[in-house]
Amino acid sequence: MQGYATGLYNGRASAYPSSVTFRPARRDSAVALAGVLAGAAVATAIAVAAWPAAADAGSAQTAQGSSKAAAATSSPTGPALAPDPVNETLRPKEVVLPPEGPYTSGKIVLMPLRLTCGLSTIIGTHGEEQANGQYCLIRVALTDDDTFTHTFDVRKTALTTTAGASIPVSYQAQEVERQPLQIAEVGRSDRYEFDIYYDVPRDATVNGFTFDDGEGGATARAPLPVRSWPFS
């Protein structure tokens, strides 16, 4: 599902434009899977009843294989991975970030996708904004690694620079570009893809992205490639 997603924006209900992508979890797949598993259970019961009692060696091998499968199933799995980004044409100056991560804070899982810097001006559907320095934007994919929903506060993110500075979110740029300052009710395996804008000093060089879940989780730090960006 790509298009408008409803949520909180600047503390009020609003709709995000098509630059915010939302994919809900496929819970219908879980229902279909349950039906398949139920059928498999019946077939297994019939096969066991028909199996010759004299095949002791074969039964031992089957039991050994079953115990290995059970051990593999019970092994811990890592945090839920954000699905691959939607295929779309890169915007001016935008670069694809290396496929590192994802990064986790508490139950929030985030994957940096693309990065742009060196923008002097941004133009939205209802306004235009000049940067004090240069605008940088990072596009991210967000999901939730929990059975409960969680809220992601975009204002708890930052860009870091090679000089050691931490650059906060530009509220004005987020509003002009109609990007969220908060995403509420992020469900398990739901996926949001959106932009976060920062007003970075002209002579600064970005080298990282940080965020936290706002619920006491440790701050996650994702390295970004250090490069020169033409200003225009």
ChimeraX attribute file (.defattr): number of C-alpha atoms within 10 A of each C-alpha:
attribute: neighborCount
match mode: 1-to-1
recipient: residues
	/A:1	8
	/A:2	14
	/A:3	13
	/A:4	15
	/A:5	17
	/A:6	13
	/A:7	16
	/A:8	16
	/A:9	19
	/A:10	13
	/A:11	10
	/A:12	8
	/A:13	10
	/A:14	15
	/A:15	17
	/A:16	20
	/A:17	17
	/A:18	14
	/A:19	16
	/A:20	20
	/A:21	19
	/A:22	20
	/A:23	16
	/A:24	14
	/A:25	14
	/A:26	10
	/A:27	10
	/A:28	8
	/A:29	9
	/A:30	11
	/A:31	10
	/A:32	10
	/A:33	12
	/A:34	11
	/A:35	11
	/A:36	11
	/A:37	11
	/A:38	11
	/A:39	11
	/A:40	11
	/A:41	12
	/A:42	10
	/A:43	11
	/A:44	11
	/A:45	10
	/A:46	10
	/A:47	11
	/A:48	11
	/A:49	9
	/A:50	8
	/A:51	11
	/A:52	11
	/A:53	10
	/A:54	8
	/A:55	9
	/A:56	10
	/A:57	9
	/A:58	13
	/A:59	15
	/A:60	11
	/A:61	10
	/A:62	11
	/A:63	12
	/A:64	11
	/A:65	11
	/A:66	12
	/A:67	11
	/A:68	10
	/A:69	11
	/A:70	10
	/A:71	9
	/A:72	10
	/A:73	10
	/A:74	8
	/A:75	8
	/A:76	7
	/A:77	7
	/A:78	7
	/A:79	16
	/A:80	18
	/A:81	20
	/A:82	23
	/A:83	15
	/A:84	10
	/A:85	17
	/A:86	10
	/A:87	6
	/A:88	6
	/A:89	7
	/A:90	10
	/A:91	10
	/A:92	9
	/A:93	13
	/A:94	16
	/A:95	15
	/A:96	12
	/A:97	16
	/A:98	12
	/A:99	10
	/A:100	12
	/A:101	14
	/A:102	16
	/A:103	20
	/A:104	26
	/A:105	20
	/A:106	17
	/A:107	21
	/A:108	27
	/A:109	25
	/A:110	26
	/A:111	24
	/A:112	25
	/A:113	20
	/A:114	20
	/A:115	20
	/A:116	18
	/A:117	27
	/A:118	21
	/A:119	22
	/A:120	17
	/A:121	15
	/A:122	15
	/A:123	12
	/A:124	13
	/A:125	9
	/A:126	9
	/A:127	12
	/A:128	13
	/A:129	16
	/A:130	15
	/A:131	20
	/A:132	12
	/A:133	18
	/A:134	22
	/A:135	24
	/A:136	25
	/A:137	25
	/A:138	21
	/A:139	21
	/A:140	18
	/A:141	25
	/A:142	25
	/A:143	30
	/A:144	28
	/A:145	23
	/A:146	17
	/A:147	10
	/A:148	11
	/A:149	16
	/A:150	21
	/A:151	16
	/A:152	23
	/A:153	16
	/A:154	23
	/A:155	17
	/A:156	16
	/A:157	22
	/A:158	22
	/A:159	28
	/A:160	23
	/A:161	19
	/A:162	12
	/A:163	10
	/A:164	11
	/A:165	14
	/A:166	17
	/A:167	18
	/A:168	17
	/A:169	22
	/A:170	20
	/A:171	18
	/A:172	17
	/A:173	25
	/A:174	21
	/A:175	18
	/A:176	16
	/A:177	22
	/A:178	21
	/A:179	23
	/A:180	25
	/A:181	20
	/A:182	17
	/A:183	18
	/A:184	14
	/A:185	15
	/A:186	21
	/A:187	18
	/A:188	19
	/A:189	22
	/A:190	19
	/A:191	22
	/A:192	23
	/A:193	22
	/A:194	20
	/A:195	22
	/A:196	24
	/A:197	26
	/A:198	24
	/A:199	25
	/A:200	28
	/A:201	17
	/A:202	17
	/A:203	8
	/A:204	16
	/A:205	21
	/A:206	26
	/A:207	17
	/A:208	17
	/A:209	19
	/A:210	18
	/A:211	24
	/A:212	25
	/A:213	22
	/A:214	18
	/A:215	13
	/A:216	9
	/A:217	14
	/A:218	13
	/A:219	16
	/A:220	18
	/A:221	18
	/A:222	19
	/A:223	17
	/A:224	20
	/A:225	13
	/A:226	12
	/A:227	10
	/A:228	11
	/A:229	16
	/A:230	9
	/A:231	13
	/A:232	9
